[in-house]
Amino acid sequence: MDFSEIDYLLNLARLDISSEEKEKIAHDLAKILDYVNQLQQVNTEGLEPMDGGTFLENIWRADEINPQKVNLKQEGYFTVPPIFE
């Protein structure tokens, strides 16, 4: 990545940085782009895409109203005991 591209990005971001910082950014961006290029080379043919990173399923319990903890009669709203006093 050359400095004209970095200058363009800095202009878009409305940033003004020193030449030393530009060199560091150029180096870091080059490493990132090399890594992205490596990822593009991975053969993913035949693999199904994942939508959440895992195959875990939701294990939440069903909602149940516990009449001892909930008062349903206060102006039509649910009320619960306070957590903090």
C-alpha atoms as a printed R data frame, in Angstrom:
   type eleno elety resid chain resno       x       y      z
1  ATOM     1    CA   MET     A     1   0.000   0.000  0.000
2  ATOM     2    CA   ASP     A     2   1.526   3.304 -1.013
3  ATOM     3    CA   PHE     A     3   1.319   6.666  0.695
4  ATOM     4    CA   SER     A     4  -1.115   8.128 -1.836
5  ATOM     5    CA   GLU     A     5  -3.718   5.562 -0.759
6  ATOM     6    CA   ILE     A     6  -3.003   6.254  2.896
7  ATOM     7    CA   ASP     A     7  -3.259   9.995  2.301
8  ATOM     8    CA   TYR     A     8  -6.600   9.407  0.594
9  ATOM     9    CA   LEU     A     9  -7.892   7.392  3.568
10 ATOM    10    CA   LEU     A    10  -6.597   9.974  6.039
11 ATOM    11    CA   ASN     A    11  -8.342  12.705  4.068
12 ATOM    12    CA   LEU     A    12 -11.618  10.755  4.175
13 ATOM    13    CA   ALA     A    13 -11.224  10.333  7.932
14 ATOM    14    CA   ARG     A    14 -10.203  13.985  8.339
15 ATOM    15    CA   LEU     A    15  -6.998  12.952 10.126
16 ATOM    16    CA   ASP     A    16  -3.619  14.640 10.046
17 ATOM    17    CA   ILE     A    17  -0.747  12.471 11.254
18 ATOM    18    CA   SER     A    18   3.050  12.540 11.126
19 ATOM    19    CA   SER     A    19   5.097  10.775  8.462
20 ATOM    20    CA   GLU     A    20   6.315   8.244 11.063
21 ATOM    21    CA   GLU     A    21   2.719   7.337 11.856
22 ATOM    22    CA   LYS     A    22   1.963   7.039  8.137
23 ATOM    23    CA   GLU     A    23   4.825   4.557  7.766
24 ATOM    24    CA   LYS     A    24   3.509   2.505 10.664
25 ATOM    25    CA   ILE     A    25  -0.016   2.566  9.236
26 ATOM    26    CA   ALA     A    26   1.323   1.549  5.807
27 ATOM    27    CA   HIS     A    27   3.156  -1.377  7.384
28 ATOM    28    CA   ASP     A    28   0.117  -2.440  9.466
29 ATOM    29    CA   LEU     A    29  -2.295  -2.157  6.534
30 ATOM    30    CA   ALA     A    30   0.046  -4.184  4.332
31 ATOM    31    CA   LYS     A    31   0.078  -6.951  6.958
32 ATOM    32    CA   ILE     A    32  -3.724  -6.875  7.194
33 ATOM    33    CA   LEU     A    33  -4.124  -7.044  3.431
34 ATOM    34    CA   ASP     A    34  -1.609  -9.915  3.224
35 ATOM    35    CA   TYR     A    35  -3.636 -11.804  5.815
36 ATOM    36    CA   VAL     A    36  -6.880 -11.179  3.918
37 ATOM    37    CA   ASN     A    37  -5.154 -12.463  0.788
38 ATOM    38    CA   GLN     A    38  -4.146 -15.626  2.658
39 ATOM    39    CA   LEU     A    39  -7.752 -16.124  3.762
40 ATOM    40    CA   GLN     A    40  -8.936 -15.770  0.163
41 ATOM    41    CA   GLN     A    41  -6.610 -18.617 -0.844
42 ATOM    42    CA   VAL     A    42  -8.272 -21.101  1.555
43 ATOM    43    CA   ASN     A    43 -10.290 -23.737 -0.277
44 ATOM    44    CA   THR     A    44 -13.823 -23.565  1.112
45 ATOM    45    CA   GLU     A    45 -15.532 -25.499 -1.655
46 ATOM    46    CA   GLY     A    46 -18.038 -27.976 -0.265
47 ATOM    47    CA   LEU     A    47 -18.244 -26.271  3.132
48 ATOM    48    CA   GLU     A    48 -21.576 -24.910  4.236
49 ATOM    49    CA   PRO     A    49 -21.545 -21.362  5.592
50 ATOM    50    CA   MET     A    50 -22.042 -20.871  9.312
51 ATOM    51    CA   ASP     A    51 -24.411 -18.223 10.531
52 ATOM    52    CA   GLY     A    52 -23.360 -17.833 14.137
53 ATOM    53    CA   GLY     A    53 -19.955 -19.341 14.631
54 ATOM    54    CA   THR     A    54 -21.208 -22.431 16.467
55 ATOM    55    CA   PHE     A    55 -23.760 -25.177 16.108
56 ATOM    56    CA   LEU     A    56 -25.115 -24.689 19.624
57 ATOM    57    CA   GLU     A    57 -28.841 -24.513 20.132
58 ATOM    58    CA   ASN     A    58 -30.773 -22.226 22.430
59 ATOM    59    CA   ILE     A    59 -31.527 -23.929 25.765
60 ATOM    60    CA   TRP     A    60 -33.693 -21.296 27.420
61 ATOM    61    CA   ARG     A    61 -36.466 -22.519 29.650
62 ATOM    62    CA   ALA     A    62 -40.061 -21.706 28.880
63 ATOM    63    CA   ASP     A    63 -41.423 -18.570 30.553
64 ATOM    64    CA   GLU     A    64 -43.701 -19.306 33.468
65 ATOM    65    CA   ILE     A    65 -45.585 -16.878 35.670
66 ATOM    66    CA   ASN     A    66 -44.891 -17.447 39.347
67 ATOM    67    CA   PRO     A    67 -47.826 -15.888 41.210
68 ATOM    68    CA   GLN     A    68 -45.729 -15.592 44.374
69 ATOM    69    CA   LYS     A    69 -43.267 -13.224 42.701
70 ATOM    70    CA   VAL     A    70 -45.494 -11.310 40.301
71 ATOM    71    CA   ASN     A    71 -48.407  -9.056 41.109
72 ATOM    72    CA   LEU     A    72 -50.623  -8.767 38.039
73 ATOM    73    CA   LYS     A    73 -53.241  -6.542 39.593
74 ATOM    74    CA   GLN     A    74 -51.534  -3.167 39.975
75 ATOM    75    CA   GLU     A    75 -53.083  -0.885 37.345
76 ATOM    76    CA   GLY     A    76 -52.837  -3.540 34.646
77 ATOM    77    CA   TYR     A    77 -49.013  -3.726 34.784
78 ATOM    78    CA   PHE     A    78 -46.674  -6.435 35.949
79 ATOM    79    CA   THR     A    79 -44.895  -5.618 39.162
80 ATOM    80    CA   VAL     A    80 -41.996  -7.540 40.644
81 ATOM    81    CA   PRO     A    81 -40.117  -7.179 43.910
82 ATOM    82    CA   PRO     A    82 -37.301  -4.597 43.712
83 ATOM    83    CA   ILE     A    83 -33.763  -5.782 43.217
84 ATOM    84    CA   PHE     A    84 -32.190  -2.794 44.991
85 ATOM    85    CA   GLU     A    85 -33.530  -0.926 47.951
